[in-house]
Amino acid sequence: MCEPATAITLATAAISAVGTISQAQAQAANLERQAGLNEANAAIARNNSIAAVQAAEAEADRVDRLRKVSMSRATAAYGGSGVEINDGTPLEVLGDAAAEFELDRLFEIHKGKVVEQDQNYRAQLFSWHAGQLRSQASSVRSAGIGSAILNLGLSAVSAGFSAANPTLGFGASQSQLAGLGYDVTTFSGYSSLGAMGPGATATRINTQAMSSGIPMGYE
């Protein structure tokens, strides 16, 4: 049965460990949410790139239809006026008009390609950020659990040493001496100051305890 002080130390360490893990889990969850938002933005960007191409193609088709209508009307107008359109100025005029319409059509397609590339780049960037955030979330979660386990282990070791609480560098612990009826408050135990050594009271009590045959804390 562990002593009250040891139990309190271990309980405090356990509560601290739970708090550390909970904090790490909360941070990881926040990073996961940010990663999810980035993934959603990446999906939106990809959809925008597809929509841009489709819109550009539709606009290019509209320009092409307008070209056909305009060329047909111009040809009909020349024919109604009795102008020969197979050679000379009328043919050049129709050719220039057709070229202008073709430039407009190609320009619309080009605009769609530009938007498509931009949105695809944004999608890749959002996806990269999402991956980084998920990696950070995993690291934070692992670090929190590792830190909690380490601190709990250190607290357990510390509590074990405190429970033993050797009065000298060897021999009986305070709890063992107190169980024999000795007043352990009258000495401070072994001094690490060299020549000063243990006090006379500590030496006498420790010697008596060792000679009693009771297992000692550090022997």
Secondary structure as the mmCIF struct_conf table of DSSP 4:
data_model
#
loop_
_struct_conf.conf_type_id
_struct_conf.id
_struct_conf.beg_label_comp_id
_struct_conf.beg_label_asym_id
_struct_conf.beg_label_seq_id
_struct_conf.end_label_comp_id
_struct_conf.end_label_asym_id
_struct_conf.end_label_seq_id
HELX_RH_AL_P HELX_RH_AL_P1 PRO A 4 GLY A 80
TURN_TY1_P TURN_TY1_P1 SER A 81 GLY A 82
BEND BEND1 ASN A 86 GLY A 88
HELX_RH_AL_P HELX_RH_AL_P2 THR A 89 ALA A 164
STRN STRN1 PRO A 166 PRO A 166
BEND BEND2 THR A 167 PHE A 170
STRN STRN2 GLY A 171 GLY A 171
STRN STRN3 SER A 173 SER A 173
HELX_RH_AL_P HELX_RH_AL_P3 GLN A 174 GLY A 179
TURN_TY1_P TURN_TY1_P2 LEU A 180 GLY A 181
HELX_RH_3T_P HELX_RH_3T_P1 VAL A 184 THR A 186
BEND BEND3 SER A 192 LEU A 193
HELX_RH_3T_P HELX_RH_3T_P2 GLY A 194 MET A 196
BEND BEND4 PRO A 198 PRO A 198
HELX_RH_AL_P HELX_RH_AL_P4 ALA A 200 SER A 211
TURN_TY1_P TURN_TY1_P3 SER A 212 GLY A 213
HELX_LH_PP_P HELX_LH_PP_P1 ILE A 214 MET A 216
BEND BEND5 GLY A 217 GLY A 217
STRN STRN4 TYR A 218 TYR A 218
#
